[in-house]
Amino acid sequence: MKVNWLVMRRSFDQWLRLNGVDPKERQGLMRHASFSTTGNKYDQHIESLQRRALDRLIGVQVVN
């Protein structure tokens, strides 16, 4: 996979989401004027099996 700024920003937003960071805080950290930009462009749907694999990879416990 090629790593560029978009990949890094999506990863950053995903880590924030997995750690329960409030959407408005994510918006501020991503430096977007509105949350719709953050939500529409950077939020990614992760299936439960993929989420568990990511949790093991980054050591984050997600409570469903």
C-alpha positions in Angstrom: 0.0 0.0 0.0 1.3 3.4 -0.9 1.4 5.8 2.1 0.5 9.4 1.4 -1.1 12.2 3.4 -4.6 11.0 2.8 -3.8 7.5 4.2 -2.1 9.1 7.2 -5.0 11.4 7.9 -7.6 8.6 7.5 -5.5 6.4 9.9 -5.3 9.3 12.4 -9.0 9.8 12.3 -9.6 6.1 12.7 -7.4 5.9 15.7 -9.2 8.8 17.3 -12.6 7.1 16.6 -11.4 3.8 18.0 -10.3 5.6 21.2 -13.7 7.2 21.7 -12.7 10.8 20.9 -15.8 13.0 20.6 -16.7 13.9 17.0 -16.3 17.7 17.6 -12.8 17.1 19.0 -11.9 15.0 16.0 -13.1 17.8 13.8 -10.8 20.2 15.6 -7.8 17.9 15.5 -8.4 17.3 11.8 -8.6 21.1 11.4 -11.9 21.0 9.5 -14.4 23.9 9.5 -17.4 21.4 9.8 -17.8 17.9 11.1 -19.5 16.9 7.8 -16.1 17.1 6.1 -14.5 14.9 8.8 -17.4 12.4 8.8 -18.0 12.2 5.1 -14.4 12.1 3.9 -12.4 10.3 6.6 -14.8 8.0 8.5 -14.4 4.4 7.3 -16.7 1.5 8.0 -14.9 -1.4 9.7 -16.5 -4.8 9.9 -16.3 -6.5 13.4 -13.7 -9.0 12.3 -11.5 -6.3 10.8 -12.0 -4.2 13.9 -10.8 -7.0 16.2 -7.8 -7.5 14.0 -7.0 -3.8 14.2 -7.5 -3.8 17.9 -4.9 -6.5 18.3 -2.6 -4.7 16.0 -2.7 -1.4 17.8 -3.5 -2.7 21.2 -6.8 -0.9 21.6 -9.8 -2.5 23.4 -13.1 -1.5 21.7 -16.3 -1.9 23.8 -19.3 -2.6 21.6 
